[in-house]
Structures are given as C-alpha cells and as structure tokens.
Amino acid sequence: MRDIHVSKVTETVKKLCIDANYYLTDDIRERLEEARAQEKFPIANNILDILIKNADIASNEERPMCQDTGMAVVFLEIGQEVHIVGGSLEEAVNEGVRQGYIEGYLRKSVVADPIERINTNDNTPAIIYYTITSGDSFKITVAPKGFGSENMSQIKMLKPADGVEGIKEFVLQVVKDAGPNPCPPIVVGIGIGGTFDKAALLAKKALLRSTNERNHHPFYAELENQLLTEINALGIGPQGFGGRTTALAVNIETYATHIAGLPVAVNINCHATRHGEASL
C-alpha cells in the first residue's frame, strides 16, 4: 500500500491545467508542420502559419494559446494499492483546477447550473473520471475542453446492420455539420461500442491518444486512415476557408457492445487538442 497526500494531487492538477493551456503537445506541432508542408491553398497556408506562430507565442510568453481555456476534464487512473490521505480526492482535484485557473490567468467558463447560468468564477467543478487499475500507480490526465468544438460533437445509436459504412457516413456527416465552427484543423475522437454513455466516454478518451499512434487493431487503424483521408477530401480546410487540411488525425477507441446495438460517438477537438498527464 502506498500513501499519496491530497496536496500532491492538487499541485499536479494545478500545473497540468496551466501547462495544457500554454503549451502545444509535440505531436500536434508535428501534424501542423506536416500539414503546412503539404497544403497547396494559399489561405490555408497562411492560417497554418498563424496557428504555429500562435503556439510559439503562447509557449514563449506563457500565455493561453486560446481565449477559451475550456472546462477541465480530469482522468484519474488509480492503482488499487494506493491510499489517498489528507482529505477528499474529489475536493483535491477541484482545488487544483481552482488554483490553476486563477494563478494561470485562464478564463473561467463554468456555470453552476445549466439553466440559471451563474459563473462559479474559478472554473470548478471539473468533470472527473475514475479508473481503478492494479498495483500502486497513480496517473492524472487533464484535458481542458473548449466548447466551440465540444458543441459540434454528436452521438448516434446505429443498428448493427449499418456496419462500417454506416459508421463512416455518420462521422463524415458530423464533420460536415461542424464546418468551420470547431476551428479546424480538428482532431476527431470516435467511440464505437458499449452503451450510449460508454461510447461518448470512449470518444473523449480517444482524443487523449497521441496523433503519432494508430489503433492497435489493424482493422481500426486502417479505418482511422480512411476516415482522415475522406474528411480532408471535404475541403473545409483550416478555419473553414478551404484546403486539404480539415483534420490532423482521427482516433478510434472501441468496446464490447450488445447484440442489438452499434453506438457511435464523435467528439471533436480544435487543432490544439489540449491535454497533459503526470504520474505521482
């Protein structure tokens, strides 16, 4: 059994909130630079240059790369031999978000009630997901989720007979419906299987995977590549002004499902696809 004090959780969450909003991940920078080298449309080239320059300014000057610094989505992978001491784990996570958004000068975008719409003024509460693993490891991933892209996400309960073609048709329609609204080039997270709620979570988790990695299953790895090609053929382009770079990557995650169902969720991220992780 390994003890971890809640103060370490708070400090780690605070740092991850700030870092994820300030620094573009290496794989996303690689995708942007690759897109810039391959893009032929002048306006698209200019926009990709601006996005790369924006990331450099944010990193060098330690400022948020976007004004929408997102709602904090926190994934906790907790070994069953870990003992949290010193207080409530959930309160520790929210305190880390609170400190990170205040000290990092990040925009506070959370309202306490979806109808009354009164701002909590510290970006809490976070969305927290817990996974219990073996051993005594403890991993924290923070993914600030902007709502320009979140609002473009969809879920659909397909029929098993719809098959792969039905999945592809739905994903492409979601991207078409989104158009310029999620600030393309986008990263597309897709969850297939499980239940209504599980598919949505799979799609969210898919956005955490590096764009350098394909699905471990060859069939789904090929489907990721096919969808990326077809999405980019739509011609939406960077910021919706046209071009061959509508998406930087498509990541698919799957899970077992019921014989009568084929749930599919599409969670869209803007180019930044902000996230950071740390192990305690």
N, C-alpha and C positions, 0 to 999 in steps of 0.2 A: 504494500500500500504506500502510495506517495502523496504527501500533503501539498496542496497548492493554495496559497493565500489569495483571497479575492482581490487584494490590492494589485497583484501581478496581472490579473485578468483586466482590471480597469486600465492599468497603464498600457497594456498591449493593445487593447481595443482603441484607446485614445490615439496612439501612434498610427495604427492601421487606418483609422478614419482620415487622418491628416495625410498620410503618405499616399493613400489610394486616390485622393483628390488632387494631389500635387504632381505625382509622377506617373507618366505613362509606362506601362509594362514593356519590357524589351520585345516581346513577340508582336505586340500591336505596332510598335515603331517599325519593326521589320516588315510587317504587312503593308504599312503605309508607304514605306520607301520602295517596296516592290511594285505597289500599285502606281506610284509616281513614275517609275521607270517604264512601265508598260502602257500607261494611259496616253492616248493619242489626241484626245479632245482638249483644246487649249484651256477652256474654262475649268474643266475638271482638273487639269494640271495645276492651275493657279490655286484652286481650293485645297488640293492635297498639300501644296507648298505651305499654305496658310495654316493648315492643321498641324503640320510638322513644326512650323515656327511657333505656333501657339503652345505646343507641348514643351518646346525648348524654353520659352519664356516662363511658363509655369514652373518648370523644374529649377531653372537658374535663379528665379526670384522668389521661389517658394510661395506660389500663389495657386489658387484653384484653377484647373485647366478649363472649367466651365462654371457659369454662374449657378446652374442647377447642380448643387453638390449632393443631391439625392437623399432618399430615405435609406437609412443604414440597415442592410440585411446582413445578419451575422450567423455564420455556421460554426457550431461547436462540435468537434469530434473528441469525445471524452472516453478515455480508457476506463474500464470497469474497476481498475485497481487505483484510480485516482480519488482522493478525498479532498473536496473543496472545504477550506476552513476560513473562518473570519467573517462570515456573513453570507448573504444571499447571492448566488451566482447570477441570477437574472438582474438583480439590482446592480451588481458589479459591472455587468455588460452595459447597462443603460447609463451608468455613471461614466464609463469610458466614452460612450457616444456623446454624452453631455459635455464632458471636458474637451473632447476632440473638436467638436463643432464650435464651441466657444473660443478655445485657445487658438484654433486654426483659422479663425475668421471665416468659417464655412456657413453658407446660407442655411437658415433654419426653416425647413419646409414642411414640418409635420403639424397637422391639426389634430386636436384631441378627439374630436368626434367628426365623422364624415359628413354630417348634416349641419351641425352648429358651426363648424369650421373656425374654431378658436385656436390660434397657433400656440404650441407648447413652449415656444421660444428657446428650445435647446435641442431640437431635432429628436427627442425621445417621445414615445418608446420606439426601440428598434424592433425589427422583425427578427426573431431568433429561432433557429432550428437546431435541435439537439440530436446527435447520433452517438450511440454507445458502441465503443469498439473494445477489442481485447487489449490486455496489457495496461501500462501506466502512462500512455502518451496523452497529450492534450494539445489539440490543434485549433487555432482560431482563424477563420477567414472572414474578412469584412468586405462587402461588396456594396458600395453606395449606388443606389439605383435611381437615376433620373427618370422623370415621368413623361418626358417627351417621347421616349422610346417605350416605356412601360405601358403607356396608354395605347400603343399600337399592337400590343400582344393579344393573342386570341387562343381559345381552346375549342376543340370540336370532338364530339363523340361519334367517330366514324363507325361504320359497320365493318365487320371482318371482311366481307366481300369487296369492300372498297380497295383493300390491299395497298400495295406500294404506289400505284398510280393515284389512288385517292389521297394518300399522304402528300405526294408531290403537288397535286393540284391544290390542296388546301394551303400548303406552305407558300406556294407561289402567289396565291390569291391574297394571303395575309401581307406579303411584302408589297404587292401591287396596291392594296388598300392603304398601306402605310405611306407609300410615296416618299415625299421629302420630309415628312413630319418627325421621324426619329433621328434626323440629322445624319444621313448616310455619308460615307460608307458605314454599314452596320455590321454587327456580328449577330448571327441568328442561332439561338439556342432552341433545340427541339426535344421534347419529351414524348416518347411513344410507349404506351402500355400502362399498367397499373390501373388506377381508378381516376376519376375526374380530378381529384386533388393531387394524386401522386404524379400524374402526367405534368401538371403545372410545376411541381417541385423539380422534376427531372429536367424540364426545360430551363429552369433557373440555374440548376447545378451545371448544366451543360455550358453555360456562359463562364463558368469558373475555369474550365479546361483551357490550357494554352492552345492558341491557334497553330502551334507547331505540331500538335498531337492529333492524330486521327483516332476514331473509334477503334477499339482493339479488335472488334469483329470485322473481318474483311468486307462482308456484305454492307454493313452500315458505314464503313469507311468510304466505300465506293458511292453509296447514296449521298454522303456528305459532299463528295466531289461533284457528283452530278447536279445536286441542288445548287451548289455555289456557281457552277457554270451557267445554269438556267436562270438563276437570279441576276447574275451580272449581264445576261443577254437581254434583260428587260429594258436596259438603257436609262434607268432612273438616274444613276450616277451620283457623284459627291454633291451633297446638299440639294439633290433633285434637279440639277442643271444639265443632266445628260452625261454620258460617258460609259465606260465599260467597268467602272468600279462602284457597284451598288453595295456589295458586301465584301468584307475582308475574310470571312470564314463562316462555315456552317458546322455546328457541333451538335451531335445527336447522342442522347442517352436513352436507354430502354429499360423496361422492367416487365416481369411476367404480368399477364392480364387474364381476364375472364374469357371463357369460350365465346361469349356473346358480344364482346366489346373490342374496340380499337381506339382508345383515347389518344388524341394527339394535341399537344400544346406547343405553341410557338411563342417564345419570349425573345423580344428584340432588344438589342443594346445599341447605343450610338457607337461611333468608332472607338471611343475611349475605353469602353468595357472595363470600368474601374474595379479593381479588387486587389487585396493584399492578404497575405497569410503569415502566420508565425506559430511556432511550437514552443510551449512552455516546458 
